[in-house]
Amino acid sequence: DIHEGIDSTLLILHNRLKSQSNHPEIEVIKQYSSLPKVDCYAGQLNQVFMNILVNAIDALEDEVNKNSNNNFNPQIRVSTELFDNQNIVIRIADNGSGIPFSIQSKLFDPFFTTKQVGKGTGLGLSISYQIIVDKHHGKLSCNSSPETGTEFIIEIPINQL
């Protein structure tokens, strides 16, 4: 149950999402459509959700710190859909500052990180890519443009061959 996996990951991250002294609550908007059960490695898929959601939270916290005028309302949108009766698509999007186009091609490279030293290992998206593409025969991609946010798109088949 994909929605159960996403919800349990969001529950684990609850403390990072709620309002803190240094940032407002990060609103999570869930747009779930009806999905069949998916033949998958659930633990590994939850790791992918965790990696992408933590990156979104980090990006939104950075954006809050840049926008000291408090007009910024951080949001993460998670949507799911059935695609062509054979695949499901999960979209995880934030309304942060986006990823510069010049580095988007490196996002899934091992040890590549945009985070400050000591904050990230540069392995989360690389491992996520391997889990989705190699283990699940799916696709992991990213759409981002500066100032509009970032969206990661996970596409996996319902049935593994």
MDAnalysis code that builds the backbone (N, CA, C; Angstrom):
import MDAnalysis as mda
import numpy as np

u = mda.Universe.empty(483, n_residues=161, atom_resindex=np.repeat(np.arange(161), 3), trajectory=True)
u.add_TopologyAttr("name", ["N", "CA", "C"] * 161)
u.add_TopologyAttr("resid", np.arange(1, 162))
u.add_TopologyAttr("resname", ["ASP", "ILE", "HIS", "GLU", "GLY", "ILE", "ASP", "SER", "THR", "LEU", "LEU", "ILE", "LEU", "HIS", "ASN", "ARG", "LEU", "LYS", "SER", "GLN", "SER", "ASN", "HIS", "PRO", "GLU", "ILE", "GLU", "VAL", "ILE", "LYS", "GLN", "TYR", "SER", "SER", "LEU", "PRO", "LYS", "VAL", "ASP", "CYS", "TYR", "ALA", "GLY", "GLN", "LEU", "ASN", "GLN", "VAL", "PHE", "MET", "ASN", "ILE", "LEU", "VAL", "ASN", "ALA", "ILE", "ASP", "ALA", "LEU", "GLU", "ASP", "GLU", "VAL", "ASN", "LYS", "ASN", "SER", "ASN", "ASN", "ASN", "PHE", "ASN", "PRO", "GLN", "ILE", "ARG", "VAL", "SER", "THR", "GLU", "LEU", "PHE", "ASP", "ASN", "GLN", "ASN", "ILE", "VAL", "ILE", "ARG", "ILE", "ALA", "ASP", "ASN", "GLY", "SER", "GLY", "ILE", "PRO", "PHE", "SER", "ILE", "GLN", "SER", "LYS", "LEU", "PHE", "ASP", "PRO", "PHE", "PHE", "THR", "THR", "LYS", "GLN", "VAL", "GLY", "LYS", "GLY", "THR", "GLY", "LEU", "GLY", "LEU", "SER", "ILE", "SER", "TYR", "GLN", "ILE", "ILE", "VAL", "ASP", "LYS", "HIS", "HIS", "GLY", "LYS", "LEU", "SER", "CYS", "ASN", "SER", "SER", "PRO", "GLU", "THR", "GLY", "THR", "GLU", "PHE", "ILE", "ILE", "GLU", "ILE", "PRO", "ILE", "ASN", "GLN", "LEU"])
u.atoms.positions = np.array([
    [0.849, -1.176, 0.000],
    [0.000, 0.000, 0.000],
    [0.903, 1.251, 0.000],
    [0.991, 1.870, -1.143],
    [1.880, 3.028, -1.326],
    [1.502, 4.167, -0.378],
    [0.215, 4.437, -0.238],
    [-0.219, 5.547, 0.621],
    [0.170, 5.299, 2.076],
    [0.083, 4.049, 2.502],
    [0.492, 3.708, 3.868],
    [1.987, 3.994, 4.061],
    [2.797, 3.669, 3.059],
    [4.237, 3.933, 3.127],
    [4.539, 5.420, 3.206],
    [3.860, 6.207, 2.386],
    [4.072, 7.660, 2.405],
    [3.624, 8.233, 3.753],
    [2.437, 7.803, 4.208],
    [1.907, 8.322, 5.471],
    [2.808, 7.972, 6.651],
    [3.358, 6.748, 6.669],
    [4.231, 6.383, 7.791],
    [5.533, 7.189, 7.743],
    [6.018, 7.484, 6.547],
    [7.217, 8.318, 6.411],
    [6.921, 9.740, 6.904],
    [5.760, 10.271, 6.539],
    [5.379, 11.612, 7.003],
    [5.221, 11.645, 8.524],
    [4.725, 10.552, 9.086],
    [4.578, 10.471, 10.539],
    [5.945, 10.520, 11.228],
    [6.914, 9.798, 10.672],
    [8.278, 9.812, 11.213],
    [8.852, 11.234, 11.162],
    [8.506, 11.965, 10.106],
    [9.041, 13.318, 9.909],
    [8.191, 14.404, 10.570],
    [7.171, 14.008, 11.319],
    [6.227, 14.961, 11.903],
    [6.917, 16.117, 12.644],
    [7.924, 15.804, 13.452],
    [8.596, 16.860, 14.221],
    [9.304, 17.868, 13.332],
    [9.780, 17.430, 12.178],
    [10.441, 18.374, 11.260],
    [9.408, 19.225, 10.516],
    [8.179, 18.743, 10.413],
    [7.139, 19.441, 9.656],
    [6.383, 20.466, 10.508],
    [6.282, 20.197, 11.806],
    [5.488, 21.098, 12.644],
    [6.237, 22.405, 12.901],
    [5.491, 23.388, 13.326],
    [6.041, 24.716, 13.581],
    [7.153, 24.650, 14.627],
    [8.232, 25.362, 14.359],
    [9.374, 25.436, 15.281],
    [9.633, 26.915, 15.572],
    [10.516, 27.163, 16.491],
    [10.831, 28.563, 16.797],
    [11.474, 29.270, 15.603],
    [12.175, 28.485, 14.757],
    [12.883, 29.102, 13.623],
    [12.170, 28.946, 12.280],
    [11.020, 28.255, 12.250],
    [10.254, 28.194, 11.001],
    [8.800, 27.822, 11.255],
    [7.922, 28.303, 10.364],
    [6.499, 27.966, 10.505],
    [6.262, 26.502, 10.126],
    [5.051, 26.037, 10.387],
    [4.686, 24.677, 10.001],
    [4.823, 24.516, 8.486],
    [5.331, 23.362, 8.085],
    [5.380, 23.025, 6.663],
    [4.088, 22.273, 6.360],
    [3.257, 22.888, 5.529],
    [1.971, 22.290, 5.186],
    [2.192, 21.139, 4.212],
    [1.572, 19.995, 4.500],
    [1.642, 18.847, 3.601],
    [0.266, 18.676, 2.969],
    [0.239, 18.750, 1.649],
    [-0.999, 18.594, 0.895],
    [-0.944, 17.235, 0.200],
    [-1.882, 16.360, 0.576],
    [-1.907, 15.022, -0.014],
    [-3.027, 14.962, -1.039],
    [-2.676, 14.541, -2.239],
    [-3.654, 14.351, -3.311],
    [-3.511, 12.909, -3.791],
    [-4.150, 12.014, -3.061],
    [-4.041, 10.588, -3.350],
    [-5.193, 10.155, -4.256],
    [-4.863, 9.404, -5.286],
    [-5.917, 8.780, -6.076],
    [-5.944, 7.300, -5.714],
    [-6.952, 6.624, -6.167],
    [-7.103, 5.205, -5.843],
    [-6.013, 4.398, -6.548],
    [-5.244, 3.649, -5.751],
    [-4.161, 2.850, -6.321],
    [-4.333, 1.387, -5.922],
    [-3.931, 0.484, -6.817],
    [-3.907, -0.926, -6.429],
    [-2.697, -1.182, -5.530],
    [-2.671, -2.324, -4.887],
    [-1.475, -2.726, -4.138],
    [-0.352, -2.902, -5.152],
    [0.862, -2.555, -4.742],
    [2.007, -2.587, -5.648],
    [2.997, -3.648, -5.182],
    [3.467, -4.446, -6.117],
    [4.494, -5.452, -5.863],
    [5.829, -4.712, -5.781],
    [6.367, -4.552, -4.550],
    [7.573, -3.732, -4.401],
    [8.362, -4.130, -3.164],
    [9.536, -3.544, -3.043],
    [10.353, -3.649, -1.834],
    [9.949, -2.472, -0.949],
    [8.982, -2.700, -0.061],
    [8.347, -1.608, 0.692],
    [9.351, -0.804, 1.513],
    [10.248, -1.478, 2.223],
    [11.218, -0.770, 3.050],
    [12.108, 0.148, 2.230],
    [12.541, -0.357, 1.085],
    [13.396, 0.457, 0.225],
    [12.619, 1.620, -0.384],
    [11.374, 1.383, -0.745],
    [10.552, 2.455, -1.297],
    [10.319, 3.538, -0.234],
    [10.100, 3.119, 1.010],
    [9.944, 4.096, 2.094],
    [11.227, 4.902, 2.293],
    [12.380, 4.276, 2.067],
    [13.657, 4.994, 2.148],
    [13.717, 6.089, 1.079],
    [13.209, 5.793, -0.111],
    [13.164, 6.791, -1.182],
    [12.274, 7.961, -0.755],
    [11.081, 7.642, -0.215],
    [10.189, 8.712, 0.240],
    [10.887, 9.558, 1.302],
    [11.572, 8.888, 2.223],
    [12.280, 9.591, 3.303],
    [13.346, 10.523, 2.726],
    [14.171, 10.026, 1.811],
    [15.242, 10.843, 1.225],
    [14.675, 12.077, 0.526],
    [13.634, 11.888, -0.272],
    [13.083, 13.014, -1.044],
    [12.376, 14.003, -0.112],
    [11.628, 13.495, 0.868],
    [10.924, 14.387, 1.791],
    [11.891, 15.163, 2.683],
    [12.955, 14.520, 3.151],
    [13.948, 15.231, 3.977],
    [14.612, 16.339, 3.154],
    [14.931, 16.052, 1.892],
    [15.510, 17.090, 1.034],
    [14.537, 18.256, 0.852],
    [13.249, 17.942, 0.691],
    [12.249, 19.003, 0.534],
    [12.169, 19.852, 1.811],
    [12.161, 19.183, 2.965],
    [12.111, 19.915, 4.244],
    [13.344, 20.802, 4.393],
    [14.525, 20.267, 4.077],
    [15.759, 21.065, 4.156],
    [15.674, 22.288, 3.242],
    [15.180, 22.086, 2.022],
    [15.071, 23.192, 1.066],
    [14.092, 24.251, 1.576],
    [12.991, 23.807, 2.160],
    [11.998, 24.759, 2.673],
    [12.529, 25.509, 3.891],
    [13.267, 24.824, 4.746],
    [13.870, 25.504, 5.897],
    [14.869, 26.557, 5.428],
    [15.650, 26.229, 4.403],
    [16.584, 27.212, 3.839],
    [15.827, 28.421, 3.292],
    [14.718, 28.157, 2.619],
    [13.912, 29.235, 2.044],
    [13.321, 30.117, 3.141],
    [12.858, 29.510, 4.224],
    [12.323, 30.273, 5.356],
    [13.413, 31.179, 5.925],
    [14.632, 30.642, 6.054],
    [15.734, 31.441, 6.589],
    [16.088, 32.610, 5.676],
    [15.933, 32.426, 4.356],
    [16.206, 33.509, 3.404],
    [15.107, 34.561, 3.433],
    [13.870, 34.130, 3.698],
    [12.713, 35.027, 3.696],
    [12.357, 35.431, 5.111],
    [13.126, 36.319, 5.658],
    [12.883, 36.717, 7.048],
    [11.633, 37.585, 7.187],
    [11.016, 37.940, 6.055],
    [9.813, 38.777, 6.112],
    [8.552, 37.982, 6.465],
    [8.693, 36.666, 6.634],
    [7.598, 35.796, 7.082],
    [6.405, 35.717, 6.128],
    [6.569, 36.098, 4.886],
    [5.484, 35.970, 3.925],
    [5.490, 34.619, 3.224],
    [6.461, 33.789, 3.530],
    [6.615, 32.511, 2.853],
    [5.863, 31.422, 3.614],
    [5.018, 30.689, 2.896],
    [4.274, 29.577, 3.485],
    [4.796, 28.271, 2.889],
    [5.678, 27.573, 3.613],
    [6.280, 26.355, 3.064],
    [5.264, 25.227, 2.896],
    [5.346, 24.575, 1.742],
    [4.412, 23.491, 1.425],
    [5.127, 22.341, 0.743],
    [4.638, 21.142, 1.033],
    [5.036, 19.942, 0.299],
    [3.744, 19.319, -0.210],
    [3.707, 19.019, -1.502],
    [2.540, 18.384, -2.106],
    [2.925, 16.971, -2.514],
    [2.151, 15.989, -2.068],
    [2.390, 14.594, -2.418],
    [1.156, 14.106, -3.175],
    [1.364, 13.672, -4.398],
    [0.220, 13.170, -5.170],
    [0.561, 11.810, -5.765],
    [-0.483, 11.023, -5.946],
    [-0.314, 9.696, -6.547],
    [-1.355, 9.515, -7.638],
    [-0.996, 8.708, -8.616],
    [-1.959, 8.393, -9.671],
    [-1.600, 7.070, -10.338],
    [-2.614, 6.446, -10.863],
    [-2.424, 5.245, -11.662],
    [-2.196, 5.709, -13.091],
    [-1.179, 5.171, -13.712],
    [-0.812, 5.589, -15.069],
    [-0.849, 4.357, -15.969],
    [-1.589, 4.380, -17.015],
    [-1.719, 3.341, -18.050],
    [-2.000, 1.923, -17.508],
    [-2.649, 1.852, -16.337],
    [-3.024, 0.582, -15.699],
    [-1.864, -0.358, -15.417],
    [-0.629, 0.086, -15.613],
    [0.528, -0.766, -15.360],
    [1.540, -0.130, -14.417],
    [1.465, 1.182, -14.251],
    [2.433, 1.915, -13.440],
    [1.707, 2.857, -12.494],
    [2.396, 3.170, -11.390],
    [1.902, 4.238, -10.540],
    [2.918, 5.373, -10.575],
    [2.419, 6.570, -10.372],
    [3.269, 7.757, -10.353],
    [3.061, 8.453, -9.010],
    [4.173, 8.753, -8.367],
    [4.164, 9.478, -7.097],
    [4.936, 10.769, -7.339],
    [4.315, 11.878, -7.023],
    [4.961, 13.182, -7.178],
    [5.121, 13.815, -5.802],
    [6.342, 14.247, -5.518],
    [6.621, 14.939, -4.256],
    [7.221, 16.289, -4.628],
    [6.479, 17.358, -4.315],
    [6.890, 18.695, -4.746],
    [6.954, 19.643, -3.559],
    [7.904, 20.567, -3.617],
    [7.977, 21.620, -2.604],
    [7.930, 22.972, -3.304],
    [7.626, 23.997, -2.543],
    [7.583, 25.349, -3.110],
    [8.784, 26.172, -2.665],
    [9.930, 25.509, -2.540],
    [11.173, 26.193, -2.176],
    [11.738, 26.971, -3.346],
    [13.019, 27.281, -3.253],
    [13.639, 28.144, -4.270],
    [14.024, 27.400, -5.545],
    [13.879, 26.083, -5.561],
    [14.204, 25.319, -6.763],
    [15.682, 24.986, -6.843],
    [16.005, 24.178, -7.827],
    [17.381, 23.735, -8.044],
    [17.877, 24.379, -9.333],
    [19.019, 25.043, -9.287],
    [19.532, 25.667, -10.518],
    [19.674, 24.636, -11.644],
    [19.266, 25.037, -12.828],
    [19.293, 24.131, -13.975],
    [20.691, 23.568, -14.208],
    [21.713, 24.363, -13.929],
    [23.095, 23.956, -14.201],
    [23.536, 22.731, -13.406],
    [22.867, 22.433, -12.291],
    [23.287, 21.266, -11.501],
    [22.268, 20.130, -11.504],
    [21.141, 20.303, -12.171],
    [20.107, 19.270, -12.156],
    [20.587, 17.942, -12.731],
    [21.483, 17.976, -13.688],
    [21.966, 16.725, -14.297],
    [22.842, 15.914, -13.338],
    [23.298, 16.535, -12.249],
    [24.177, 15.852, -11.292],
    [23.433, 15.332, -10.060],
    [22.147, 15.605, -9.964],
    [21.397, 15.306, -8.741],
    [21.497, 13.858, -8.285],
    [21.538, 12.930, -9.225],
    [21.531, 11.513, -8.866],
    [22.934, 10.909, -8.826],
    [23.967, 11.755, -8.987],
    [25.355, 11.281, -8.911],
    [25.725, 11.013, -7.451],
    [26.459, 9.902, -7.206],
    [26.898, 9.637, -5.827],
    [27.779, 10.779, -5.311],
    [27.583, 11.141, -4.073],
    [28.360, 12.146, -3.340],
    [28.134, 13.584, -3.807],
    [27.204, 13.798, -4.745],
    [26.895, 15.173, -5.134],
    [25.875, 15.717, -4.141],
    [26.160, 16.872, -3.584],
    [25.218, 17.504, -2.661],
    [25.243, 19.015, -2.852],
    [24.100, 19.616, -2.594],
    [24.024, 21.078, -2.617],
    [24.025, 21.613, -1.192],
    [24.059, 20.702, -0.228],
    [23.996, 21.110, 1.174],
    [25.362, 21.535, 1.684],
    [25.340, 22.318, 2.754],
    [26.597, 22.767, 3.337],
    [27.354, 21.581, 3.920],
    [28.654, 21.742, 4.068],
    [29.521, 20.678, 4.583],
    [28.992, 20.199, 5.927],
    [28.921, 18.885, 6.072],
    [28.454, 18.295, 7.317],
    [26.960, 18.059, 7.381],
    [26.206, 18.574, 6.402],
    [24.749, 18.434, 6.449],
    [24.254, 17.233, 5.643],
    [24.855, 16.957, 4.494],
    [24.393, 15.838, 3.670],
    [25.570, 15.059, 3.119],
    [25.320, 13.793, 2.808],
    [26.400, 12.945, 2.286],
    [26.434, 12.922, 0.769],
    [25.338, 13.354, 0.141],
    [25.273, 13.256, -1.310],
    [24.929, 11.846, -1.772],
    [24.382, 11.042, -0.873],
    [24.036, 9.670, -1.241],
    [22.539, 9.422, -1.331],
    [21.719, 10.249, -0.715],
    [20.274, 10.009, -0.665],
    [19.626, 9.844, -2.022],
    [19.854, 10.788, -2.920],
    [19.213, 10.703, -4.241],
    [19.860, 9.639, -5.117],
    [21.149, 9.413, -4.940],
    [21.831, 8.360, -5.694],
    [21.265, 6.986, -5.311],
    [21.118, 6.752, -4.013],
    [20.540, 5.495, -3.531],
    [19.080, 5.386, -3.973],
    [18.345, 6.486, -3.888],
    [16.944, 6.487, -4.316],
    [16.831, 6.113, -5.786],
    [17.719, 6.664, -6.594],
    [17.718, 6.368, -8.028],
    [17.941, 4.869, -8.260],
    [18.904, 4.292, -7.548],
    [19.173, 2.857, -7.690],
    [17.971, 2.021, -7.266],
    [17.329, 2.408, -6.178],
    [16.167, 1.660, -5.695],
    [15.036, 1.702, -6.723],
    [14.768, 2.865, -7.274],
    [13.652, 3.002, -8.221],
    [13.983, 2.369, -9.566],
    [15.153, 2.672, -10.108],
    [15.496, 2.232, -11.463],
    [15.971, 0.776, -11.489],
    [16.939, 0.434, -10.626],
    [17.514, -0.912, -10.660],
    [16.627, -1.960, -9.993],
    [16.118, -1.648, -8.808],
    [15.331, -2.637, -8.056],
    [13.883, -2.740, -8.526],
    [13.287, -1.602, -8.914],
    [11.863, -1.585, -9.255],
    [11.587, -1.394, -10.745],
    [12.632, -1.281, -11.551],
    [12.479, -1.102, -13.005],
    [11.592, 0.104, -13.331],
    [11.776, 1.155, -12.540],
    [10.963, 2.346, -12.708],
    [11.788, 3.531, -13.193],
    [11.253, 4.713, -12.947],
    [11.910, 5.956, -13.358],
    [11.865, 6.932, -12.189],
    [12.945, 7.689, -12.033],
    [12.986, 8.767, -11.043],
    [13.505, 9.997, -11.760],
    [12.725, 11.053, -11.735],
    [13.138, 12.278, -12.418],
    [12.801, 13.486, -11.553],
    [13.316, 14.621, -11.991],
    [13.152, 15.854, -11.234],
    [12.801, 16.991, -12.179],
    [11.794, 17.769, -11.796],
    [11.467, 19.015, -12.485],
    [11.697, 20.136, -11.493],
    [12.481, 21.107, -11.886],
    [12.709, 22.225, -10.987],
    [13.046, 23.464, -11.784],
    [12.558, 24.568, -11.288],
    [12.982, 25.838, -11.855],
    [13.141, 26.818, -10.701],
    [14.167, 27.648, -10.795],
    [14.431, 28.594, -9.709],
    [13.188, 29.402, -9.360],
    [12.989, 29.575, -8.076],
    [11.904, 30.365, -7.490],
    [10.521, 29.716, -7.560],
    [10.375, 28.535, -8.174],
    [9.056, 27.901, -8.202],
    [9.031, 26.570, -7.472],
    [10.180, 26.067, -7.074],
    [10.206, 24.823, -6.322],
    [10.714, 23.649, -7.127],
    [10.598, 22.484, -6.517],
    [11.152, 21.261, -7.084],
    [10.128, 20.145, -6.956],
    [10.045, 19.327, -7.993],
    [9.148, 18.178, -7.974],
    [9.931, 16.938, -8.383],
    [9.866, 15.906, -7.551],
    [10.438, 14.611, -7.906],
    [9.296, 13.706, -8.324],
    [9.512, 12.987, -9.421],
    [8.501, 12.101, -9.972],
    [9.037, 10.670, -9.944],
    [8.321, 9.815, -9.219],
    [8.672, 8.410, -9.101],
    [7.628, 7.637, -9.900],
    [8.112, 6.802, -10.806],
    [7.196, 5.965, -11.576],
    [7.656, 4.527, -11.430],
    [6.766, 3.659, -10.944],
    [7.133, 2.257, -10.814],
    [5.993, 1.369, -11.323],
    [6.352, 0.217, -11.880],
    [5.318, -0.714, -12.337],
    [4.580, -1.328, -11.142],
    [3.316, -1.641, -11.342],
    [2.516, -2.268, -10.295],
    [3.049, -3.673, -10.018],
    [3.411, -4.372, -11.062],
    [3.920, -5.738, -10.922],
    [5.361, -5.804, -11.392],
    [6.218, -6.384, -10.559],
    [7.609, -6.587, -10.944],
    [7.685, -7.827, -11.827],
    [8.525, -7.765, -12.841],
    [8.645, -8.912, -13.754],
    [9.526, -9.984, -13.181],
])
